[in-house]
Amino acid sequence: MILLTTQLQHAALMLSKRLHQLEQQIREGSNAAWPEYAQIAQALATIHAKNEQPAEYLSTRQMAARLGVSPKTLLRRKRRGQLAPAIQVGRLIRWQAGEPLRTAPGNGDIAARADHRSTKETLRSPR
């Protein structure tokens, strides 16, 4: 996410420079620069809006539902060090909705349902 933010900042800087060049052309009387000027202004507005959106934080229950696992499974994985919440202050835990879960290397996919099934379901044979 940091790399994407850096790239967007770089793109915004380049677009701003081009916008300034087009603005000079418009002031000198060139009407041909208006379409590109409008497109760049819209692109900059989109980048700015993207950077201004507040992060959405989810409770453990909400994040577990989004991932298709139980809250207990999510907390168990956190306790084992397999996942890290975005915020933890005392008992308050919040997970960031828009970003991938931070996992320790080699811990596999959180959405794997094997840990989620109860022992009874695993051992039950079809009748």
C-alpha positions as CSV (number, residue, x, y, z in Angstrom):
1,M,0.0,0.0,0.0
2,I,2.9,2.4,0.7
3,L,4.3,1.8,-2.7
4,L,0.9,2.6,-4.3
5,T,0.6,5.8,-2.3
6,T,4.1,6.8,-3.4
7,Q,3.3,6.1,-7.0
8,L,0.1,8.1,-6.8
9,Q,2.0,11.0,-5.2
10,H,4.5,10.9,-8.0
11,A,1.7,10.7,-10.6
12,A,0.0,13.7,-9.0
13,L,3.2,15.7,-9.1
14,M,3.7,15.0,-12.8
15,L,0.1,15.8,-13.6
16,S,0.3,19.0,-11.7
17,K,3.4,20.0,-13.7
18,R,1.5,19.2,-17.0
19,L,-1.6,21.1,-15.7
20,H,0.6,24.1,-15.1
21,Q,2.0,23.9,-18.7
22,L,-1.5,23.7,-20.1
23,E,-2.6,26.6,-18.0
24,Q,0.1,28.7,-19.5
25,Q,-1.0,27.7,-23.0
26,I,-4.6,28.6,-22.2
27,R,-3.6,32.0,-20.8
28,E,-1.7,32.6,-24.1
29,G,-5.0,32.0,-26.0
30,S,-4.7,28.3,-27.0
31,N,-8.2,26.8,-26.9
32,A,-6.8,23.4,-28.0
33,A,-5.4,22.8,-24.5
34,W,-8.7,22.8,-22.8
35,P,-9.7,19.1,-23.3
36,E,-6.4,17.8,-21.9
37,Y,-6.5,20.4,-19.1
38,A,-10.0,19.2,-18.1
39,Q,-8.9,15.5,-18.1
40,I,-5.8,16.2,-16.0
41,A,-7.8,18.3,-13.5
42,Q,-10.3,15.4,-13.2
43,A,-7.5,12.9,-12.7
44,L,-5.9,15.1,-10.0
45,A,-9.3,15.4,-8.3
46,T,-9.7,11.6,-8.3
47,I,-6.2,11.1,-6.8
48,H,-6.9,13.7,-4.1
49,A,-10.3,12.1,-3.3
50,K,-8.6,8.6,-3.0
51,N,-6.0,10.0,-0.6
52,E,-8.6,11.7,1.5
53,Q,-10.8,8.7,2.2
54,P,-10.7,7.6,5.8
55,A,-9.7,4.0,6.5
56,E,-12.6,1.7,7.3
57,Y,-12.0,-0.4,10.4
58,L,-13.9,-3.6,11.2
59,S,-14.6,-5.4,14.4
60,T,-13.4,-9.0,14.8
61,R,-16.9,-10.3,14.1
62,Q,-17.3,-8.1,10.9
63,M,-13.8,-9.1,9.6
64,A,-14.5,-12.8,10.3
65,A,-17.8,-12.6,8.4
66,R,-16.0,-10.9,5.5
67,L,-13.4,-13.7,5.4
68,G,-15.9,-16.6,5.9
69,V,-14.4,-17.8,9.2
70,S,-15.5,-17.6,12.8
71,P,-14.4,-14.8,15.1
72,K,-12.7,-17.5,17.2
73,T,-10.6,-18.6,14.2
74,L,-9.6,-15.1,13.5
75,L,-8.6,-14.5,17.1
76,R,-6.8,-17.8,17.3
77,R,-4.7,-16.9,14.2
78,K,-3.9,-13.5,15.7
79,R,-2.8,-15.1,19.0
80,R,-0.5,-17.5,17.1
81,G,1.1,-14.6,15.3
82,Q,-0.3,-15.6,11.9
83,L,-2.3,-12.3,11.6
84,A,-1.9,-8.8,12.9
85,P,-4.8,-6.4,13.4
86,A,-4.5,-2.8,12.3
87,I,-5.2,-1.5,15.8
88,Q,-5.1,-3.1,19.2
89,V,-5.5,-1.1,22.4
90,G,-6.2,-3.3,25.4
91,R,-9.1,-5.5,24.4
92,L,-10.2,-3.3,21.5
93,I,-9.2,-4.9,18.2
94,R,-9.8,-3.4,14.8
95,W,-9.0,-4.8,11.4
96,Q,-8.5,-2.6,8.3
97,A,-11.1,-3.4,5.7
98,G,-9.5,-2.1,2.6
99,E,-6.0,-3.7,3.0
100,P,-4.9,-7.4,2.9
101,L,-4.3,-9.0,6.2
102,R,-0.8,-8.8,7.5
103,T,0.5,-12.3,7.9
104,A,3.7,-13.9,9.0
105,P,5.6,-15.6,6.1
106,G,4.6,-19.2,5.4
107,N,1.4,-19.2,7.4
108,G,-1.0,-19.9,4.6
109,D,-4.4,-18.5,3.6
110,I,-6.7,-17.2,6.3
111,A,-9.7,-18.3,4.3
112,A,-8.7,-21.9,4.5
113,R,-11.6,-23.6,6.1
114,A,-9.8,-26.6,7.6
115,D,-9.3,-24.8,11.0
116,H,-12.9,-23.5,10.9
117,R,-14.6,-26.9,10.9
118,S,-15.3,-28.5,14.2
119,T,-13.7,-31.8,15.2
120,K,-17.2,-33.4,15.1
121,E,-17.7,-32.3,11.5
122,T,-14.3,-33.6,10.5
123,L,-14.7,-37.0,12.2
124,R,-18.4,-37.5,11.2
125,S,-18.8,-40.1,8.5
126,P,-21.7,-40.0,6.0
127,R,-24.5,-42.3,6.8
